[in-house]
């Protein structure tokens, strides 16, 4: 939910409608998301969470010699990559067209909103159960 490098930072799960800002956390070696007004609390996204940035997204390239880059899209889906390697960052954003940007490379100070959370397996199971219960209830 939050990258391994954020384990020493206070955190909470994201909620629909959260206003986020990309942040350099003081007790961490990485960047992530915090809620606007809560700079010391990491907001953790689940894979599949959709967010919308206020402006085009800017990020550091892999090698600082090549400077900054930007993504022309403002909407992204959170995902995790390289899960087989526990010693690298996993948190990433996937943009329309397939471009993937690591969260730790996002330039600090960019604002975004949480549009949608993923449906969990538990929620899917509850929805199916509720549907079956409604089907067998007698109609008065």
Secondary structure, 3 states (H helix, E strand, C coil): CCCHHHCCCEEEECCCCCEEEEEECCCCCCEEEEECCEEEEEEECCCCCEEEECCCEEEECCCHHHCEEEECCCEEEEEECCCCCCCCCCEEEEECCCCEEEHHHECCCCEEEEEECCCCHHHHHHHHHHHHHHHHCCCC
